[in-house]
Amino acid sequence: MNAFRVGFGYDVHQLKEGYDFWLGGIKLEHEKGAVGHSDADVLIHVICDALLGAANMRDIGFHFSDKDPKYKGIDSKILLADVMKLIREAGYEIGNIDTTICLQQPKVNPHIPAMKTCLEEVMNIPESSISIKATTTEWLGFVGREEGVSAYCVALIYQV
């Protein structure tokens, strides 16, 4: 088995009025929120998928089915903590994580330090191990029309 492994994650959630907007483990104040079976935290979901993919452990839906009522409304930080336990039990540790959030509104950059602090605590990794970036789609597509949010993640893990 290779000492280093790379995984990729991608996720999308619809935005609608009347829902909370959780992103990177923190609640953003906005008139729209993300829709999903859990709290619909798209950033945490892509991190989970990238880590699980790197360890060849399938994806977030395999481990935490949206058909299972016990995950209805669950805080995605709990899912991330469970993924970290799976990764570590398999003998891996995080090298680094690089993420990009695609969102027209609200602006994400002011919230990145709080997201990083939250995720680093949940994952028990140093600050230098996670990068969070944000972009818009220049008013193009479902993100530009403020109908949804998407995110991407690449994760490097290594055997310990």
N, C-alpha and C positions, 0 to 999 in steps of 0.2 A: 504494500500500500504506500502511496505517496505521502511524504511528510507534510506537504502543503497542498491545500485544496481550495478552489474558488467556487463560489455560488452566486447566482443571480436571482433577483426578485423583482417582480412587477405587479402592481395592483392598481385598481380603479375603484372609486366609490362615487355614487351619485350624491349631489348636494341638493338639499331641500330645506325649506323653511320648517321650523318647529322641531328640529333635531339639534342636539349638542354637537359641537365640532371639536373632536379630540384629534390631536396631531402631535406625534412624538411624545405621547404621554401627558401632555398638558391640554387644558381646555382653552380654546380660543373663543373670544367674544366675537360673534358674527351672526347676521340674520339667518344664515343657512348653516346646516350641519351635514355631516356625512351619514348616509343611510347604509345600514348593514345589520347582520345578525348579532354581531358583537357591538362594541362601541364604535366600530368602523374606523379605527385609527390606521389609516393607509400607510403611514410611515413605519409603524411597528410591524404591520403585516408584511411589508416587503423585506424588512430585516429578518423576520422569522423565516420567510421563504428562502432568502439567500443563504442563511445559516443552515437550514435543513437541506437545501440543495447541495451545498458544499460537502456536507457529511453523508450525502446519498441516502437521506432519510425521508424522501418524498416531499410533501409540501404542507402548508398550514391547514388546508382543508382535510387532508388525510388524518392529521393528529387531532384537529378540533373542528369537527364537522358542523356546518351550518344547519344540519338536520337534527342535531342534538340539542334539546331544550336547555341542558345545563350550561351551554355557552351563550344563551340568549342574553344580550346586553352586557356580557362579561367585559371587564376592564382588560384591554389588550396587554397591559403591563403584566398581568398574570400569565397570559399566553407566552409572552417573551421570556419570563422567568422560567416557565416550564421548558421552553426550547433550549434555554441556556443549560438547564439541568440535563437534558438529553444529549446535548453537544459535549458537555463535560464528562458525562458518564461513558460516552463513546471514546474518550481520550483526547478530545480536541480543546484547543483554546483559541481565542480570537486574535488574529493578526491585526486586521483593521477592517473597518466598514466604511463604505463611501455611498452616500445616498443623495438623491435629487428629488425634490418635491415640485410638481407642476401644478400651479394654482394661480388663478388670476387675482382673486380677492379672497380673504384679506392678505395683506403683505406678511410674508413669513419671516423675513430677515430679523425683525426685532425680537422674535420669539426663539430663535435658534439657540442662544445660550441656555435658556431654561430647558429646552428640549434635550440638549446635550447633557446637562446635569442630571435630568430625570433618567435618561436612557443609560448613562454611565452607572448610576446607582442601581438600577434594575439588573443590569448585565454584569456588574462588578468588574468593569474594565476602566483603564485610565483614559483621561480626556483625549489624549492624542490618538486613541484607537478609533474614534468615530468622527466622520465628516458629514455634515448636513448642509446641503446647498438648496437653493430655491430658484425657480424661474417661472415666468409666465409663458403663455403660448402666443403672445402678441394679439390677443383677442380672436385667435383662430381655434376652430374645433370645439368640442364639448367643454374643455377647460376654459377656453377663451370666452365662451358664452356663459360661463359660471354655472354650468350644469353638473360639473364633476371635478374631482381632484384625482391626480394620478401620482405615482411615485415609483422610483427605480432604486435598486440597491445592488451593490457588489460587495461580497464578503470574502475575506481571506481567513482561513482557519489553518491551524497546524497541529500536528500530533505532539502530545506532551509525554 
